[in-house]
Amino acid sequence: TKKPSSYFRTLNHFEAVIASLYQAYDFARRALNTKLFSKGDGTNYERLNRVYNTSRHFDPVNLPPEHLHAVWINNVGIQTDDCSVSFMEIEDFLLQIGRLADSISDFSKHQPAK
């Protein structure tokens, strides 16, 4: 059996990171009853959502002939036809969600036992 190329293995890892990040932010959004972005605002949260949705819901049959996949890696980040998330933004998301998880963990340690 032939293995996927290192590029596609790497892309698969980045897609998993994007999915995990977006799902973590979406969980926090629902738990805190807040909005991450407004449609069309172009914020990094909206772009993360768009890359996540493109990766998750694409149909290979609908790809343009010049595309091998709906999401790809470029020199600065992860790209789709109409948006991108830079590697620096991915790093910022990871650090931010880590701090949020630490805060929740610390908060739960200081709550009275029931």
VMD Tcl script that draws the C-alpha trace (Angstrom):
set ca {
  {0.00 0.00 0.00}
  {1.27 3.40 -0.92}
  {1.33 6.05 1.83}
  {0.06 9.58 1.27}
  {2.77 12.12 0.53}
  {4.32 14.07 3.38}
  {2.44 17.13 2.13}
  {-0.96 15.46 2.52}
  {-0.01 13.97 5.89}
  {1.02 17.45 7.03}
  {-2.16 18.97 5.61}
  {-4.19 16.34 7.48}
  {-2.50 17.38 10.74}
  {-3.21 21.06 10.10}
  {-6.85 20.28 9.29}
  {-7.09 18.41 12.61}
  {-5.60 21.43 14.43}
  {-8.05 23.79 12.70}
  {-10.98 21.50 13.58}
  {-9.91 21.14 17.22}
  {-9.38 24.86 17.59}
  {-12.70 25.80 16.05}
  {-14.59 23.22 18.09}
  {-12.91 24.46 21.29}
  {-13.83 28.07 20.48}
  {-17.36 27.04 19.55}
  {-17.73 25.19 22.86}
  {-16.49 28.27 24.75}
  {-18.83 30.50 22.73}
  {-21.84 28.38 23.68}
  {-20.75 28.02 27.31}
  {-20.28 31.78 27.66}
  {-23.32 32.64 25.52}
  {-21.35 35.03 23.32}
  {-20.52 35.55 19.64}
  {-17.08 34.94 18.20}
  {-17.71 36.93 15.04}
  {-20.38 38.48 12.84}
  {-20.76 37.04 9.36}
  {-18.61 38.98 6.92}
  {-16.49 40.77 9.55}
  {-13.26 39.14 8.30}
  {-11.88 38.57 11.79}
  {-9.48 35.73 12.46}
  {-12.33 33.83 14.18}
  {-14.52 34.06 11.09}
  {-11.65 32.95 8.86}
  {-10.94 30.02 11.22}
  {-14.61 29.06 10.90}
  {-14.52 29.31 7.11}
  {-11.37 27.19 6.77}
  {-12.86 24.65 9.20}
  {-16.16 24.48 7.30}
  {-14.43 24.23 3.92}
  {-12.23 21.40 5.20}
  {-15.09 19.57 6.84}
  {-17.79 19.89 4.20}
  {-16.07 19.91 0.82}
  {-17.12 17.45 -1.88}
  {-14.20 16.28 -4.06}
  {-16.56 16.08 -7.04}
  {-17.04 19.86 -6.89}
  {-13.34 20.78 -6.81}
  {-12.09 22.85 -9.73}
  {-9.84 20.76 -12.01}
  {-6.71 22.65 -10.93}
  {-7.28 21.83 -7.22}
  {-6.17 18.66 -5.47}
  {-8.01 19.59 -2.27}
  {-10.29 22.34 -0.94}
  {-7.71 23.44 1.64}
  {-3.98 23.74 1.09}
  {-0.78 24.88 2.76}
  {0.99 27.95 1.43}
  {4.09 29.78 2.65}
  {2.24 31.71 5.35}
  {-0.57 29.43 6.49}
  {-3.62 27.42 5.53}
  {-5.56 28.60 2.48}
  {-8.93 28.04 0.81}
  {-10.30 29.63 -2.35}
  {-11.52 32.69 -0.47}
  {-9.69 32.98 2.87}
  {-6.67 31.94 4.88}
  {-5.42 31.58 8.42}
  {-1.73 32.29 8.94}
  {0.62 30.09 10.93}
  {1.06 33.02 13.36}
  {-2.72 33.20 13.85}
  {-2.83 29.44 14.47}
  {-0.12 29.88 17.10}
  {-2.09 32.74 18.69}
  {-5.27 30.62 18.71}
  {-3.42 27.74 20.39}
  {-1.93 30.00 23.04}
  {-5.26 31.74 23.67}
  {-7.27 28.52 23.97}
  {-4.56 27.12 26.26}
  {-4.85 30.16 28.55}
  {-8.64 29.80 28.53}
  {-8.35 26.11 29.49}
  {-5.89 27.00 32.27}
  {-8.30 29.64 33.60}
  {-11.20 27.20 33.63}
  {-9.05 24.57 35.31}
  {-7.81 27.02 37.97}
  {-11.34 28.31 38.55}
  {-12.72 24.81 39.14}
  {-9.97 24.08 41.70}
  {-11.11 27.02 43.83}
  {-14.83 26.21 43.94}
  {-16.38 24.92 47.15}
  {-17.14 21.21 47.15}
  {-20.78 20.27 46.79}
}
mol new
graphics top color blue
foreach p $ca { graphics top sphere $p radius 0.5 }
foreach p [lrange $ca 0 end-1] q [lrange $ca 1 end] { graphics top cylinder $p $q radius 0.2 }
display resetview
